[in-house]
Amino acid sequence: MTSRSTEGEGSREIEAAKQRLAAAKARAASAAKQMDAATKGVDAANAMLAAAKKNAEAARSTRDNAASLVDSSEEEVKEAEAFLKEAGQKWDATDVDDNDTDDQEEGSRKRQKVDAERISVEGCGSPEVDGTYERSDRLHNGVHLYCKRGGRWKGKAVKFQLWYEAIDNSWIIGCENKRGKVYFYFARDADSAGLPPKNGWKILSRGNGNAKEPAPRLNW
């Protein structure tokens, strides 16, 4: 009787131990799943943090570029106003009558008649500017633009141009990109009858350091 009782108790303990073991394994499996889910959550959070940092860096860069563009534009406006004031004082051009307009149109026609087909720009300290500029059908201040094909600046395709500015009687070499015009060199027009001066070129201050010495010389 005692022997059977002891065996029964032993069986019950073994069964209880098996149940505890099974429960412990189930809890361990559940904990492992939770650990895996938590690890994935941490990885996702780290990825989101990295993306947020990258977006923040891009936003700061965009802000800095915008601020630089604003400063450059404001400086360009100031210089344009100074050019206008200087031209007004030089020519006392407060009023323009019909005869003045006729004279300007006649001057534009004279300029157009002697335009060269191609102009060679050589010897620039900024070699991107060098090259052959071909006459365009487009007019600026009554004078043909000259454009260089296949221009590149700072690794990007741009359109280098040579044009006449009537407001200060000068020729300018620059390029156009998505933000607008970028200025490099200029020369005062010494009555060259529609063609830019071959010599006397200088770095344009509103170019914001884009151009380098020496300035170019022109040939046609």
C-alpha positions in Angstrom: 0.0 0.0 0.0 2.8 2.4 0.9 4.7 1.5 -2.2 1.8 2.2 -4.6 1.1 5.5 -2.8 4.7 6.6 -3.3 4.6 5.7 -7.0 1.5 7.7 -7.4 3.0 10.8 -5.9 6.1 10.4 -8.0 4.0 10.2 -11.2 2.1 13.3 -10.2 5.3 15.2 -9.6 6.8 14.2 -12.9 3.6 15.2 -14.7 3.6 18.6 -12.9 7.3 19.1 -13.8 6.5 18.3 -17.5 3.7 20.8 -17.4 6.0 23.5 -15.9 8.6 22.7 -18.5 6.1 23.1 -21.3 4.8 26.4 -19.9 8.4 27.7 -19.5 9.1 26.8 -23.1 6.0 28.5 -24.3 6.9 31.7 -22.3 10.5 31.5 -23.8 9.1 31.2 -27.3 6.8 34.2 -26.7 9.6 36.2 -25.2 11.8 35.4 -28.3 9.0 36.6 -30.6 8.7 39.8 -28.6 12.5 40.3 -28.7 12.5 39.9 -32.5 9.7 42.4 -32.9 11.4 44.8 -30.6 14.7 44.5 -32.6 12.8 45.1 -35.8 11.2 48.2 -34.2 14.6 49.5 -33.1 16.0 49.0 -36.7 13.0 50.8 -38.2 13.4 53.7 -35.7 17.1 53.9 -36.6 16.3 54.0 -40.3 13.7 56.7 -39.7 16.2 58.7 -37.6 18.8 58.4 -40.4 16.3 59.6 -43.0 15.2 62.5 -40.8 18.8 63.6 -40.4 19.4 63.4 -44.1 16.2 65.4 -44.8 17.3 68.0 -42.2 20.7 68.3 -43.8 19.1 68.8 -47.2 16.7 71.4 -45.8 19.7 73.3 -44.3 21.5 73.2 -47.6 18.5 74.5 -49.4 18.1 77.3 -46.9 21.7 78.3 -47.2 21.6 78.2 -51.0 18.4 80.4 -50.9 20.0 82.8 -48.5 23.1 83.1 -50.8 20.8 83.7 -53.8 19.0 86.4 -51.9 22.2 88.1 -51.0 23.5 87.9 -54.6 20.2 89.2 -56.0 20.2 92.1 -53.6 23.8 93.0 -54.6 22.9 92.8 -58.2 19.9 95.1 -57.7 22.1 97.6 -56.0 24.7 97.6 -58.8 22.0 97.8 -61.4 20.5 100.9 -59.6 24.0 102.4 -59.4 24.5 101.8 -63.2 21.2 103.4 -63.9 22.0 106.4 -61.8 25.4 106.8 -63.4 23.9 106.6 -66.9 21.2 109.1 -66.0 23.7 111.6 -64.6 26.1 111.0 -67.6 23.5 111.6 -70.3 20.9 113.6 -68.4 18.4 111.2 -69.8 15.3 112.3 -67.9 13.2 112.6 -71.1 13.4 110.9 -74.5 11.7 112.6 -77.4 10.8 111.0 -80.8 14.0 112.1 -82.4 16.1 110.4 -79.7 14.2 107.2 -80.3 14.8 107.4 -84.0 18.5 108.0 -83.3 18.6 104.9 -81.1 16.9 102.8 -83.6 19.2 103.9 -86.3 22.2 103.1 -84.1 20.8 99.6 -83.5 20.4 99.1 -87.3 24.0 100.2 -87.8 25.1 97.8 -85.1 23.2 94.9 -86.7 24.8 95.4 -90.1 28.3 94.8 -89.0 27.8 91.9 -86.6 30.3 89.1 -87.0 29.1 85.5 -87.6 31.4 84.1 -85.0 33.5 85.5 -82.2 36.4 83.7 -80.5 36.9 84.2 -76.8 40.5 83.2 -75.7 42.9 83.3 -72.8 40.3 83.3 -69.9 41.5 82.6 -66.4 38.2 80.7 -66.3 38.7 78.3 -69.2 35.0 77.3 -69.3 34.4 80.7 -70.9 36.8 80.2 -73.7 35.4 79.1 -77.1 33.6 80.1 -80.2 30.4 82.2 -79.8 28.0 82.2 -82.7 25.7 85.0 -83.6 22.1 84.3 -82.5 18.9 85.5 -84.1 17.9 86.9 -80.7 18.4 90.6 -80.0 19.3 92.2 -76.7 19.1 96.0 -76.6 19.0 96.0 -80.4 22.2 93.9 -80.8 22.6 90.3 -81.6 23.4 87.9 -78.8 26.4 85.5 -79.3 26.1 82.0 -77.8 28.6 79.2 -77.2 27.4 75.6 -77.8 28.0 72.8 -75.3 29.0 75.0 -72.4 29.6 73.5 -69.0 30.2 75.1 -65.6 30.6 73.4 -62.2 29.9 70.1 -64.0 26.5 71.2 -65.4 25.4 72.1 -68.9 24.9 75.9 -69.2 24.5 78.4 -72.0 27.4 80.8 -72.2 26.5 84.1 -73.9 28.0 87.4 -75.0 25.6 90.3 -74.9 25.4 94.1 -75.0 24.0 96.2 -72.1 22.8 99.6 -73.2 22.3 100.9 -69.6 26.0 101.2 -69.0 27.3 100.8 -72.6 29.2 97.6 -72.0 29.5 94.0 -73.2 29.2 91.1 -70.8 30.2 87.5 -71.0 28.2 85.2 -68.7 26.0 82.1 -68.7 22.5 81.1 -67.8 21.5 78.3 -65.4 18.2 77.4 -63.6 18.7 80.3 -61.1 19.3 82.9 -63.8 22.4 84.7 -65.2 25.9 84.2 -63.9 28.4 87.0 -64.8 32.1 86.6 -65.6 33.7 89.4 -67.6 32.8 92.9 -69.0 34.2 95.6 -71.3 33.1 99.1 -72.0 32.0 99.6 -75.6 34.3 102.0 -77.4 31.9 102.6 -80.3 32.7 99.3 -81.8 29.6 99.5 -84.1 27.8 96.4 -83.0 30.8 94.3 -82.1 32.3 93.8 -78.6 35.8 95.2 -77.9 38.7 92.8 -78.6 40.6 94.1 -75.6 40.0 95.9 -72.3 38.0 93.1 -70.6 37.8 92.9 -66.8 36.3 90.7 -64.1 32.7 91.8 -63.4 32.4 92.5 -59.6 28.8 91.2 -59.5 30.0 87.9 -60.7 30.6 87.0 -57.1 34.0 85.4 -57.7 33.0 83.2 -60.6 35.6 84.7 -62.9 39.4 84.4 -62.6 42.3 86.4 -64.0 43.4 86.9 -66.7 40.5 88.4 -68.6 39.8 87.2 -72.1 40.7 88.7 -75.5 38.3 88.5 -78.5 38.9 87.8 -82.1 36.8 87.6 -85.2 
